[in-house]
Amino acid sequence: MPRYEYRCRTCGSTFELSRPMAESSAPADCPSGHDDTVKLLSTVAVGGTKSAPSPAAGGGGGGCCGGGCCG
């Protein structure tokens, strides 16, 4: 089940809730009992080891003729 992060506007605490995606926008009470909360945007980190080749390495793209010099 996805986890969503919320912030309480009353006390300033940040907390997470696990709930179905269909309920992600439903109101959430903070652990201290306040009901003035807002759902925070989550950031997702995507990692990998492979990167796209640069145009200088002959990877294509850019330049006047697809990366080559038309001089």
C-alpha positions, -999 to 999 in steps of 0.1 A, spaced: 0 0 0 14 35 -9 26 58 19 17 95 17 33 123 37 12 150 53 20 182 73 -2 196 101 -8 233 96 -17 237 133 14 222 150 38 219 121 44 181 125 50 160 94 36 124 93 30 95 70 0 74 64 -4 41 44 -36 42 25 -50 31 -9 -44 54 -38 -82 60 -41 -80 76 -6 -48 96 -11 -67 130 -12 -90 122 17 -86 144 48 -60 131 73 -58 140 110 -24 145 125 -12 122 153 -19 151 178 -56 152 167 -56 183 145 -75 182 113 -59 211 94 -35 191 73 -21 192 38 -7 164 17 29 169 6 43 163 -28 66 133 -27 99 132 -46 111 100 -62 148 93 -67 156 71 -97 190 57 -98 210 39 -124 245 33 -136 241 39 -173 240 73 -188 232 86 -222 262 92 -245 273 128 -249 272 144 -284 310 149 -281 315 112 -277 297 105 -310 264 99 -294 244 118 -320 221 147 -316 230 183 -318 253 199 -344 243 209 -379 241 174 -394 230 151 -365 262 157 -345 287 159 -374 303 190 -388 291 200 -422 319 226 -426 
